[in-house]
Amino acid sequence: MSIETEISELDEAQALPGQDFVWLKEPSEDSNSPIVIGFPFSGSGAAMFASWKALLPENFALAAVQMPGRESRLHEPACNDVHRAADGLVDSFTSNAPHRPLICVGCSNGALLAYEFALRITKAGYSIPLLVVAAKPSLTHEIPKLGLDQLSDEELLDLVGNTFGALPPEVTENEELRRLMLPTLRADLEMGDNYVYKTKPPLDSDILALVGSDDLGVRLQWMEDWRLLGRGFRARTFAGGHFFIRQQTRAVIDTIVMRYEAAWERTN
């Protein structure tokens, strides 16, 4: 699915400026029915989860994070501090969302934000039976800093696009789109580059780690230590590169639903 198609589907969900979450599928009346919360890739927005609405089970609600600096919030300054971002998202979510089991799905740097959100939202009384981390090394795995303050815009695009294969073709082939997304992409990457993991008690959540077999920037073994940050752990490799989740959406969702149901049955 192209970025243009995703945004078109998102428009139908009435995404509004200043809105931290786009509700793509409203919660049901059943208090045991889960809410899937999508945390997108660096530089991306809620639109990347638009197609999930039709593929999730009927009783699964769906909300997608819409950070400043993209799509419906394009003219708001992007945030480069994951702790500030997570604090704001938790305040927004707890003010508007019902108490339901949560499935947090984070993609690349979105997995970092999903983890920090999970730490905070559980303190507010929400349960997270399953945290899904896609295309993101474990936070305990040491990776070199990108040195973003030393990179020009073109060097940044080259690093992300050619070295890591982490820019979709719609962006690499569209100069105007690159210009619009660069400040947001840089801020999102700074969020990860500036992050320092500090040892914390494990989440009371199962963790599902997903990776693309051809991802140039992430390897399955780099994700293994996510097992240290939760109560249970599973990992799976999908065909594709850094954006495998966009090409393998149905298979990814089926895997998430299966792992969620197993986690839910084990704890209820």
C-alpha positions in Angstrom: 0.0 0.0 0.0 1.4 3.4 -0.9 1.7 6.3 1.5 -0.9 8.3 -0.5 -3.4 5.4 -0.1 -2.7 5.2 3.6 -3.2 8.9 4.1 -6.5 8.7 2.1 -7.8 6.0 4.4 -6.6 8.0 7.4 -8.6 11.0 6.3 -11.7 8.9 6.5 -10.9 8.4 10.2 -11.1 12.2 10.6 -7.6 12.8 11.9 -7.4 16.2 13.5 -4.6 18.7 14.2 -3.3 18.4 17.7 -4.7 14.9 18.1 -2.3 12.5 19.7 -4.2 9.3 18.8 -6.3 8.6 15.7 -9.1 6.2 16.4 -9.3 4.0 13.4 -11.7 1.5 15.0 -13.6 2.4 18.2 -13.6 0.2 21.3 -16.5 -2.1 21.8 -18.7 -2.3 24.9 -17.0 -5.5 26.0 -14.4 -4.6 28.7 -12.3 -7.6 27.8 -11.9 -6.6 24.2 -8.4 -5.2 23.5 -7.2 -2.0 22.0 -4.3 -2.2 19.5 -2.2 1.0 19.7 0.2 1.5 16.7 3.4 3.4 17.1 4.8 4.2 13.6 8.3 4.2 12.1 10.5 7.2 12.3 9.2 9.9 9.9 5.8 8.1 9.6 2.4 8.8 11.1 -0.9 7.1 12.0 -1.6 6.4 8.3 0.6 3.4 8.2 -1.9 1.6 10.4 -5.0 2.6 8.3 -5.2 -0.8 6.6 -5.2 -2.7 9.9 -8.8 -1.8 10.6 -10.2 -4.3 8.1 -7.8 -7.1 9.1 -8.2 -7.1 12.9 -10.8 -9.3 14.6 -14.2 -7.6 15.0 -13.8 -7.0 18.7 -10.3 -5.5 18.5 -10.2 -1.7 18.6 -7.5 0.3 16.9 -5.8 3.6 17.7 -2.6 4.9 16.0 -0.2 7.4 17.5 0.0 10.7 15.6 3.0 12.6 16.8 3.6 16.3 15.9 5.3 17.1 12.6 3.5 14.7 10.2 0.2 14.2 8.3 -2.6 16.0 10.2 0.0 17.6 12.5 2.5 18.5 9.8 2.8 22.2 10.9 3.5 21.4 14.6 7.1 21.1 15.7 8.3 17.5 16.0 9.4 16.2 19.4 12.9 14.6 19.9 12.6 13.5 23.5 11.1 10.1 24.1 10.3 10.7 27.7 8.4 13.9 27.0 6.6 12.2 24.2 5.6 9.2 26.3 4.4 11.4 29.2 2.2 13.4 26.8 0.7 10.3 25.1 -0.2 8.7 28.5 -1.9 11.9 29.6 -3.8 12.1 26.4 -4.8 8.4 26.4 -5.9 8.2 30.0 -8.0 11.3 29.6 -10.1 9.8 26.7 -9.7 6.0 26.4 -11.6 3.3 28.4 -9.8 0.8 30.4 -9.2 -2.2 28.1 -6.4 -4.6 27.6 -3.8 -3.0 25.4 -1.6 -4.4 22.6 1.2 -1.9 21.9 2.8 -2.3 18.4 6.0 -0.3 17.9 7.8 -0.2 14.6 11.6 0.7 14.6 12.0 3.8 16.8 8.3 3.5 17.4 9.1 0.4 19.5 11.2 2.6 21.9 8.2 5.0 22.3 5.8 2.0 22.7 8.1 0.6 25.5 8.3 3.9 27.4 4.5 4.4 27.0 3.9 0.9 28.3 6.0 1.6 31.4 3.9 4.6 32.2 0.4 3.4 31.2 0.6 0.3 33.4 1.1 2.7 36.4 -2.2 4.3 35.4 -3.9 0.9 35.8 -4.1 -0.3 32.2 -2.9 -3.9 31.4 -0.7 -4.7 28.5 -0.8 -8.4 27.8 1.4 -8.0 24.7 4.1 -5.5 23.6 5.1 -6.0 19.9 8.5 -4.6 18.9 9.2 -4.6 15.1 12.6 -3.9 13.5 14.1 -2.5 16.6 17.2 -4.0 18.5 16.7 -4.6 22.2 17.2 -1.4 24.3 20.0 -3.3 26.1 21.8 -4.0 22.8 24.6 -1.4 22.3 24.5 0.2 18.8 26.7 3.1 17.6 25.2 6.6 17.8 24.3 8.1 14.4 26.0 11.4 15.2 23.0 13.3 13.7 24.3 16.7 14.5 27.2 16.1 12.2 25.1 14.9 9.2 23.8 17.2 6.5 20.3 16.5 5.2 21.6 14.6 2.2 24.0 12.5 4.4 21.1 11.7 6.7 18.9 10.5 3.8 21.8 8.5 2.4 22.4 6.9 5.8 18.8 6.0 6.5 17.9 5.1 2.9 20.9 3.4 1.5 22.8 2.1 4.5 19.8 0.9 6.5 17.2 0.6 3.8 14.8 2.4 6.0 13.2 4.9 3.6 10.2 3.8 1.6 10.5 4.3 -2.2 7.7 6.9 -2.2 10.0 9.1 -0.1 13.4 8.4 -1.9 11.8 9.2 -5.3 9.9 12.3 -4.3 12.0 15.4 -3.6 9.1 17.4 -2.2 8.1 14.6 0.2 11.7 14.3 1.4 11.9 18.1 2.1 8.7 18.0 4.1 9.6 15.0 6.2 13.3 15.7 6.9 12.8 17.8 10.1 10.4 15.2 11.5 12.7 12.3 10.5 15.7 14.0 12.1 13.7 14.6 15.3 12.5 11.0 15.4 16.0 9.7 15.0 17.3 12.0 17.6 14.7 10.5 20.0 16.4 7.1 19.6 20.0 8.5 19.4 19.7 10.4 22.6 18.0 7.6 24.5 19.9 5.9 27.4 18.4 2.8 28.8 18.4 2.5 32.5 17.6 -0.9 34.1 14.0 -1.2 35.2 11.8 -4.1 36.5 10.4 -6.2 33.6 7.0 -5.3 32.2 4.1 -7.6 33.2 3.7 -8.2 29.5 4.7 -10.8 26.9 7.0 -9.3 24.3 6.8 -10.3 20.6 9.8 -9.3 18.5 9.5 -9.2 14.7 12.2 -8.6 12.1 12.5 -8.6 8.3 14.9 -11.3 6.9 16.5 -8.7 4.6 16.6 -5.8 7.0 20.0 -4.0 6.5 20.0 -2.3 9.9 18.5 -4.9 12.3 19.3 -8.6 13.0 17.3 -11.1 14.9 20.0 -11.7 17.4 20.0 -8.0 18.2 16.4 -8.4 19.3 16.9 -11.4 21.6 17.4 -9.3 24.8 13.9 -7.9 24.6 13.2 -11.0 26.6 14.8 -9.3 29.6 12.2 -6.5 29.5 9.0 -8.6 29.9 7.5 -11.7 31.4 7.5 -13.8 28.3 9.1 -13.7 24.8 8.7 -14.8 21.3 10.5 -13.8 18.1 9.6 -14.3 14.4 11.3 -13.4 11.1 9.2 -12.3 8.1 10.3 -12.0 4.5 11.3 -8.5 3.6 13.4 -5.6 4.7 13.0 -2.8 7.3 9.4 -2.2 6.1 8.3 -5.8 6.1 5.3 -4.9 8.2 3.8 -3.0 5.3 4.2 -5.9 2.9 3.3 -8.7 5.3 0.5 -6.9 7.2 -2.0 -9.8 7.3 0.6 -12.3 8.4 1.9 -9.9 11.0 -1.6 -9.2 12.4 -2.4 -13.0 12.5 0.8 -13.5 14.5 -0.1 -10.7 16.9 -3.6 -11.9 17.5 -2.3 -15.5 18.1 0.3 -14.3 20.7 -2.2 -11.9 22.3 -4.8 -14.7 22.8 -2.1 -17.0 24.3 -1.0 -14.2 26.7 -4.5 -13.4 27.7 -5.5 -17.0 28.4 -2.4 -17.5 30.5 -3.2 -14.6 32.8 -7.0 -14.6 33.0 
